[in-house]
Amino acid sequence: MLAENYIDLHVHTTYSDGSFSPKEVVQYCKNKGIVAVGITDHDTTDGIEEAIEEGKKQGIEVVPGVELSVEFKDSTESEIHILGYYIDWHDKTLQQKLKIFRQVRQERAYKILAKLNSLGIKLEEDEVIKEFSSTQSIGRLHFARILFEKGIVSSVKEAFDLYLGYGMPAYVPKFRLQSQEAISLILQTGGIPILAHPYFGICVDTKSIKKLVNQGIKGIEVYHSKHHKNVTEELNNIADKYGLLITGGSDCHGAVDGSEPLLGSLKIPYILLESLKKYKQQLEDFKCQILV
């Protein structure tokens, strides 16, 4: 691959809280000149197959992934997100865990609905249930879109700022794994656990990242649509210090508030994916050596 080929390893589809189907994600990548994309839906892997099939047609490399929410007391919202790349998404243990996460998400959604109703924001249960049916993994962004579409707020951001954000009146915490449990789950499926957008989770806290490294984290999402240049530089230094893999992605959820989708907005070089694939191959080689 040439240096001018770019990737986006953090994208959500309609199977979680994105507005693009997996097929549309791949087609958008083709139009934007992105040669590889990571499908990283929250708590579900159901969009991976569709993306891979479309990727074969469009000549786009699809990296199978997932994003897990993790309890972490040292963070601003008591949670961080961990991305798992090159997981065996057919693994039964993984799928059993993800099914539980999605069930708990639905229970949480009804609690959010009740809180909004108590605030005088009367959403019809039917329309929320309809939103359930369009996704495998419902989250706050779905509610934010409903509030925006109904004119209750002027933007998705305002929905979070006024109602759904951490500490706001309609906020309900979601079920979260312990960090060690999430990292181990990804490793057990042959995947590579990566700390997602750490600037917003643990504020580039080197001590906290060291704790995750000791638990088995293998890399950091250095490049992110909300990471400023100075943050990117600091994270690069931290990755270098601990010998961690470096990844990057837009964290695209499709078109939000009618704005241009973030997919392809960052110039993330393909060489980062080459390093990720090299590490995955080393894992496979080590596994084969054990089995011999």
C-alpha positions as CSV (number, residue, x, y, z in Angstrom):
1,M,0.0,0.0,0.0
2,L,1.1,3.5,-0.8
3,A,1.4,6.3,1.8
4,E,-1.4,8.2,0.3
5,N,-4.0,5.5,1.1
6,Y,-6.0,6.3,4.2
7,I,-8.1,4.3,6.6
8,D,-10.8,4.8,9.2
9,L,-10.9,2.2,11.9
10,H,-13.8,3.5,14.1
11,V,-17.2,3.5,12.4
12,H,-20.7,2.7,13.7
13,T,-23.6,1.4,11.6
14,T,-27.3,1.0,11.9
15,Y,-26.7,-2.1,13.9
16,S,-25.8,0.1,16.8
17,D,-26.2,3.9,16.8
18,G,-25.0,4.9,13.3
19,S,-27.3,6.1,10.5
20,F,-25.4,4.3,7.7
21,S,-26.0,0.6,7.0
22,P,-22.8,-1.5,6.8
23,K,-23.2,-1.5,3.0
24,E,-23.6,2.3,2.9
25,V,-20.5,2.7,5.1
26,V,-18.4,0.8,2.6
27,Q,-19.9,2.7,-0.3
28,Y,-19.2,6.0,1.4
29,C,-15.6,4.9,2.0
30,K,-15.3,4.1,-1.8
31,N,-16.5,7.7,-2.6
32,K,-14.1,9.2,-0.1
33,G,-11.1,7.3,-1.1
34,I,-10.8,5.3,2.1
35,V,-9.2,1.9,1.4
36,A,-9.9,0.2,4.8
37,V,-12.6,0.6,7.4
38,G,-13.2,-0.8,10.9
39,I,-16.8,-1.8,11.7
40,T,-16.9,-1.2,15.5
41,D,-20.5,-1.2,16.6
42,H,-21.5,-1.0,20.3
43,D,-22.1,-4.5,21.7
44,T,-22.8,-6.1,18.4
45,T,-21.0,-7.7,15.5
46,D,-24.0,-8.3,13.3
47,G,-23.0,-5.7,10.7
48,I,-19.6,-7.2,10.0
49,E,-20.7,-9.8,7.4
50,E,-22.6,-7.3,5.4
51,A,-19.7,-4.9,5.3
52,I,-17.3,-7.6,4.3
53,E,-19.5,-8.7,1.4
54,E,-19.8,-5.1,0.1
55,G,-16.1,-4.6,0.7
56,K,-15.3,-7.4,-1.7
57,K,-17.5,-5.7,-4.4
58,Q,-16.0,-2.2,-3.8
59,G,-12.4,-3.2,-3.2
60,I,-12.5,-1.9,0.4
61,E,-10.8,-3.8,3.2
62,V,-13.1,-4.4,6.2
63,V,-11.6,-4.8,9.7
64,P,-14.0,-6.7,12.0
65,G,-14.4,-5.1,15.4
66,V,-16.6,-4.2,18.3
67,E,-16.7,-1.4,20.9
68,L,-17.3,-2.2,24.6
69,S,-18.1,0.1,27.5
70,V,-15.9,-0.4,30.5
71,E,-16.2,0.7,34.1
72,F,-13.2,2.9,35.0
73,K,-13.3,5.0,38.1
74,D,-10.4,7.2,37.1
75,S,-12.3,8.6,34.1
76,T,-14.5,11.7,33.9
77,E,-17.7,9.6,33.4
78,S,-16.5,6.5,35.3
79,E,-16.2,4.7,32.1
80,I,-13.9,4.2,29.1
81,H,-14.4,2.4,25.8
82,I,-12.3,-0.4,24.5
83,L,-12.2,-1.4,20.8
84,G,-11.6,-5.0,19.8
85,Y,-10.0,-5.5,16.4
86,Y,-9.8,-8.8,14.4
87,I,-12.0,-10.6,16.9
88,D,-13.5,-14.0,16.1
89,W,-17.0,-12.6,15.9
90,H,-18.4,-16.1,15.7
91,D,-17.1,-17.0,19.1
92,K,-20.0,-18.3,21.2
93,T,-18.8,-16.9,24.5
94,L,-18.4,-13.4,22.9
95,Q,-21.9,-13.6,21.4
96,Q,-23.5,-14.7,24.7
97,K,-21.9,-11.7,26.4
98,L,-22.9,-9.3,23.7
99,K,-26.5,-10.6,23.8
100,I,-26.7,-9.8,27.5
101,F,-25.2,-6.3,26.9
102,R,-27.9,-5.6,24.3
103,Q,-30.7,-6.8,26.6
104,V,-29.5,-4.6,29.4
105,R,-29.4,-1.7,26.9
106,Q,-33.1,-2.1,26.1
107,E,-33.9,-2.1,29.8
108,R,-31.9,1.1,30.2
109,A,-33.7,2.6,27.2
110,Y,-37.1,2.2,29.1
111,K,-35.6,3.9,32.1
112,I,-34.4,6.9,30.0
113,L,-37.9,7.1,28.4
114,A,-39.4,7.2,31.9
115,K,-37.1,9.9,33.0
116,L,-37.8,12.0,29.9
117,N,-41.6,11.6,30.5
118,S,-41.1,12.7,34.2
119,L,-39.5,15.9,32.8
120,G,-42.6,16.6,30.7
121,I,-41.1,15.3,27.5
122,K,-43.8,12.9,26.4
123,L,-42.4,10.4,23.9
124,E,-44.7,7.7,22.7
125,E,-43.5,4.3,23.7
126,D,-44.4,3.0,20.2
127,E,-41.9,5.3,18.5
128,V,-39.2,4.4,20.9
129,I,-39.9,0.7,20.4
130,K,-39.8,1.4,16.6
131,E,-36.3,2.8,17.2
132,F,-35.5,-0.4,19.0
133,S,-36.4,-2.5,16.0
134,S,-34.0,-0.6,13.7
135,T,-31.0,-1.5,15.8
136,Q,-29.3,-4.3,17.6
137,S,-27.9,-2.0,20.3
138,I,-29.9,1.1,21.4
139,G,-28.2,4.0,23.1
140,R,-28.6,7.6,24.1
141,L,-27.9,8.8,20.5
142,H,-31.1,7.2,19.4
143,F,-33.0,9.3,22.0
144,A,-31.1,12.4,21.0
145,R,-32.1,11.9,17.4
146,I,-35.8,11.5,18.4
147,L,-35.7,14.7,20.5
148,F,-34.1,16.6,17.6
149,E,-36.5,15.3,15.0
150,K,-39.5,16.3,17.2
151,G,-38.1,19.8,17.6
152,I,-37.7,19.4,21.4
153,V,-34.0,20.4,21.0
154,S,-32.2,22.3,18.3
155,S,-29.4,19.7,17.9
156,V,-28.3,16.3,19.0
157,K,-25.6,18.0,21.0
158,E,-28.2,20.0,22.9
159,A,-30.1,16.8,23.7
160,F,-27.0,15.5,25.5
161,D,-26.2,18.9,27.1
162,L,-29.7,19.3,28.5
163,Y,-31.0,15.8,29.1
164,L,-28.9,12.7,28.2
165,G,-25.3,13.6,29.0
166,Y,-23.5,12.4,32.1
167,G,-25.1,13.9,35.2
168,M,-28.1,15.3,33.3
169,P,-31.7,14.6,34.4
170,A,-32.4,11.8,31.9
171,Y,-29.0,10.2,32.1
172,V,-29.0,6.5,33.0
173,P,-25.7,4.7,33.3
174,K,-25.3,1.6,31.1
175,F,-24.1,-1.8,32.1
176,R,-20.3,-1.9,32.0
177,L,-17.7,-4.6,32.2
178,Q,-14.7,-4.3,34.4
179,S,-11.7,-3.2,32.3
180,Q,-9.8,-6.5,32.9
181,E,-12.9,-8.5,31.9
182,A,-13.4,-6.6,28.7
183,I,-9.7,-6.9,27.7
184,S,-9.7,-10.6,28.5
185,L,-12.8,-11.2,26.5
186,I,-11.3,-9.6,23.4
187,L,-8.0,-11.4,23.8
188,Q,-9.8,-14.8,24.2
189,T,-11.4,-14.3,20.8
190,G,-8.0,-13.7,19.2
191,G,-8.7,-9.9,19.1
192,I,-6.6,-6.9,19.8
193,P,-7.8,-4.6,22.6
194,I,-7.3,-0.9,21.9
195,L,-8.2,2.0,24.2
196,A,-10.6,4.2,22.4
197,H,-10.4,8.0,22.3
198,P,-8.6,8.2,25.7
199,Y,-8.6,12.0,25.8
200,F,-12.3,12.0,26.6
201,G,-12.1,9.0,28.9
202,I,-9.1,9.5,31.1
203,C,-7.8,12.8,30.0
204,V,-4.4,11.4,28.8
205,D,-3.7,10.2,32.3
206,T,-0.4,8.2,31.9
207,K,-0.9,6.5,35.2
208,S,-4.3,5.2,34.1
209,I,-3.0,4.0,30.7
210,K,-0.2,2.2,32.5
211,K,-2.8,0.4,34.6
212,L,-4.6,-0.7,31.4
213,V,-1.3,-1.8,29.8
214,N,-0.7,-4.0,32.8
215,Q,-4.2,-5.5,32.2
216,G,-3.4,-6.4,28.6
217,I,-4.4,-3.4,26.5
218,K,-2.3,-3.5,23.3
219,G,-2.8,-0.1,21.7
220,I,-4.3,3.4,21.8
221,E,-6.6,5.2,19.4
222,V,-4.3,8.2,18.9
223,Y,-6.1,9.7,15.9
224,H,-9.7,10.6,16.6
225,S,-12.1,13.3,15.2
226,K,-12.1,15.1,18.6
227,H,-8.4,14.8,19.3
228,H,-6.6,18.1,18.8
229,K,-3.1,18.1,17.5
230,N,-1.5,18.5,20.9
231,V,-3.5,15.6,22.2
232,T,-2.5,13.4,19.3
233,E,1.2,14.3,19.9
234,E,0.9,13.4,23.6
235,L,-0.8,10.1,22.9
236,N,1.8,9.2,20.3
237,N,4.5,9.8,23.0
238,I,2.6,7.6,25.5
239,A,2.1,4.8,22.9
240,D,5.9,5.0,22.2
241,K,6.7,4.9,25.9
242,Y,4.7,1.7,26.5
243,G,5.3,0.1,23.1
244,L,1.6,0.2,22.1
245,L,0.0,-0.1,18.8
246,I,-1.4,3.2,17.3
247,T,-4.8,3.3,15.6
248,G,-7.2,6.0,14.5
249,G,-10.8,6.5,13.4
250,S,-13.4,9.2,13.0
251,D,-15.9,7.5,15.3
252,C,-18.5,8.2,12.6
253,H,-22.2,7.7,13.4
254,G,-23.4,8.8,10.0
255,A,-25.0,12.2,9.4
256,V,-25.7,13.9,12.7
257,D,-27.8,17.1,12.8
258,G,-27.6,17.0,9.0
259,S,-23.9,17.7,9.1
260,E,-21.3,16.0,6.9
261,P,-20.5,12.5,8.1
262,L,-17.1,12.3,9.8
263,L,-16.2,9.1,7.9
264,G,-12.9,9.8,6.0
265,S,-12.4,13.2,7.7
266,L,-9.0,12.2,9.1
267,K,-5.9,11.4,7.1
268,I,-5.0,8.2,8.9
269,P,-2.2,6.4,7.0
270,Y,-2.5,2.7,6.0
271,I,0.8,1.9,7.7
272,L,-1.0,1.9,11.1
273,L,-3.3,-0.9,9.8
274,E,-0.2,-2.8,8.5
275,S,1.2,-2.7,12.1
276,L,-2.2,-4.0,13.4
277,K,-2.3,-6.8,10.9
278,K,1.4,-7.7,11.6
279,Y,0.5,-8.0,15.3
280,K,-2.5,-10.2,14.5
281,Q,-0.3,-12.5,12.4
282,Q,2.2,-12.8,15.3
283,L,-0.7,-13.9,17.6
284,E,-1.8,-16.5,15.0
285,D,1.8,-17.7,14.6
286,F,2.2,-18.0,18.4
287,K,-1.1,-19.9,18.6
288,C,0.1,-22.4,16.0
289,Q,3.4,-22.9,17.8
290,I,1.5,-23.8,21.0
291,L,-0.7,-26.3,19.1
292,V,2.2,-28.1,17.5
